[in-house]
Amino acid sequence: MIGSERRAVFSLAMLYSTRMLGLFMVLPVFVLYGKSLGQANEFLLGLAIGAYGLSQALFQIPFGALSDRYGRKRLIFIGLILFFLGSVLAAVSESIYGVIAGRFLQGSGAIASVLMALLSDLTSEESRTKSMAIIGMSIGVSFSVALVLGPLVAGVYGLQGIFWLTAGLAVFGMFWLFLFVPSPIQGSVHHDFQHTVITNNSPMQQGYRNKGTRDRNTRLFKSQIKEVLENKELVRLDIGIFALHLCLTALFIAVPISLQDSLHLPGEEHWLVYLTVMLTSFFAMVPFIIIGEKKQKMKSVFLFAILLLFVASFSFSLTQNNFLHFWFSLFFYFMAFNLLEASLPSLVSKISPAGCKGTAMGVYSTSQFMGAFCGGVLGGWVLSSYQEVGVYLLVSAVCLFWFFVARSMDKPSHETGMTLHLSEISLSDAQGLSDKLNGITGVEEVVLIAEDKIAYLKVIKSQLNQEELDAVMDCFGQS
């Protein structure tokens, strides 16, 4: 990445991670400290934990669409204001219903899709994968820090202290946005035209409103959404991220109670458990990532991680009175969780049809947040009727269901995306170029958009004949 891209990526990673830190800090402490809220019960506590996931899922696409029209930074700022207001509402509320409303308002500032779009605006296609990996790492770090910081803050200042700190992080994010996050150059042309996409050697006309090249590149086409939803492999991965975050949210309704009531560990000391678990489990999963990627065993590693998630979840239900047993169950759970959290977006990126990666990630993110919402609601309801053991068995059942869904997945190919930037090209030449590109060894799929002067390729790098690709591009006067 060039210097400007590095600055953009790290500034967005900081903004993303500080916001997620505020959301994650509630997870390990809410069921313990939320009991003191007026009218609180287990179901409503679970609903409060998952409420932000529902509003996140509902508003991701509207925020992304509005950012296309009114600008990225403006919508991010509005999202941070909503996040701030939701945090303040939750902090001053003395009843569980006020906190539920605050959490829903927090999530309604659904800026994840806008941040990803802004990342695309500020980085080249070649740097996109690295950029998203850095964002993903920042989220992982913020999650680990939140599990440690949440119990510490709550132990001193209570649940309200976490929400006030979250409000402060929102204010910090507003200043950071305007001081350090670059502004993209966006077009201001407004006119309608027919847009020709050549895919699988067949031209397809799509009418939409043009608002500049960058705007066109980020717009979600109906045909792209349909293609993503009809892709069985992508749907399996969407089910996977839904299940993973359902289990995570439900688990944190039961684990803090087990630590406090069964293992007699005060809430303000839970951070020691989470710190040791997160550090060791992170390093333990690294060899499996290497085996999956380098040895081309990703499907085997993926299924192993889901099975390990099931075993760890079921292990929680067997005994809650032995600290060492509980710690190792938590260790193996987060070893599997970290492995799956890192693998899923990578698989989505590889499987996504050429030119539909953004749409696929949008559906994936929506599935993730809906999983968090359902995990909170189901976990709270099960806890109210069957206590912690019931929650652990619920999580185990979801993991087992996911394992059987994932078992039929195709072995992931080692395809990667490639973007070719074209010069002026006629529709007839574009059709011929698409035919030639499809015939190159190692090229699996081609999507060529003549008006945008761009071609998206899915290639197997180890098989790609670069000389043949260069010859085809030279033949059509492209470089």
SULTA-V404434 format. One line per field, one symbol per residue. ss: DSSP state (a for helix, b for strand, c for the rest). phi: phi as a letter, one per 20 degrees, with the letter a starting at -180 (. if undefined). psi: psi as a letter, one per 40 degrees, with the letter a starting at -180 (. if undefined). A space follows every 50 residues. Layout:
ss=???
phi=???
psi=???
This chain:
ss=ccaaaaaaaaaaaaaaaaaaaaaacccccaaaaaaacbcccaaaaaaaaa aaaaaaaaaaaaaaaaaaaacaaaaaaaaaaaaaaaaaaaaaccbaaaaa aaaaaaaacccaaaaaaaaaaaccaaaaaaaaaaaaaaaaaaaaaaaaaa aaaaaaaaaaaaaaaaaaaaaaaaaaaaaaccccccccccbbbbbbbbbc cbbbbbbbbbccaaaaaacccaaaaaaaaccaaaaaaaaaaaaaaaaaaa aaaaaaaaaaaaccccaaaaaaaaaaaaaaaaaaaaaaaaaaaacccaaa aaaaaaaaaaaaaaaaaaccccaaaaaaaaaaaaaaaaaaaaaaaaaaaa acccccaaaaaaaaaaaaaaaaaaaaaaaaaaaaaaaaaaaaaaaaaaaa aaaaaaacccccccbbbbbbbcccccaaaaaaaaaaaaccccbbbbbbbc cccbbbbbbbcccccaaaaaaaaaacccc
phi=.fgfffffffffffffffffgfffgfgfcffeefffffmfbffffffffe gfffffffdgfgffffffedoffffffffffffffffffffefddffffg fffffgffeeegfffffffffecfffeffffffffffffffffffffefg fffffedmfffffffffffffgffffgeecefefedfcecbebeddddcl mcfceceaeecofffffdfeeffffffffeefffffffffffffefffff ffedggfffeeedldggfdfgfffffffffffffeggfffffefeldfff fffffffffffffffgffbdddfffffffffffffffffffeegfffgff egggndffffffffffffffffffffffffffffdcmfgfffffffffff gfgffffefffgeeebebddedegbfffffffffffffefgneebccddf felbcdcdcegfdfeffffffffffemdc
psi=iidddddddddddddddddddddddddeedddeedeihehidddddddde ddddddddeddddddddddeiddddddddddddddddddddeheiddddd dddddddeggeddddddddddeiiddeddddddddddddddddddddddd ddddddeaddddddddddddddddddddddhihihiiehhiiihhhhhhf fhihhhhihhfidddddeihiddddddddehddddddddddddddddddd deddddddddddefhideedddddddddddddddedddddddddeffddd ddddddddddddddddedheehdddddddddddddddddddddddddddd dhiheedddddddddddddddddddddddddddddeaddddddddddddd dddddddeiihhifiiihhhhiahhiddddddddddddehhehdihhhhd defihhihihddehgddddddddddefi.
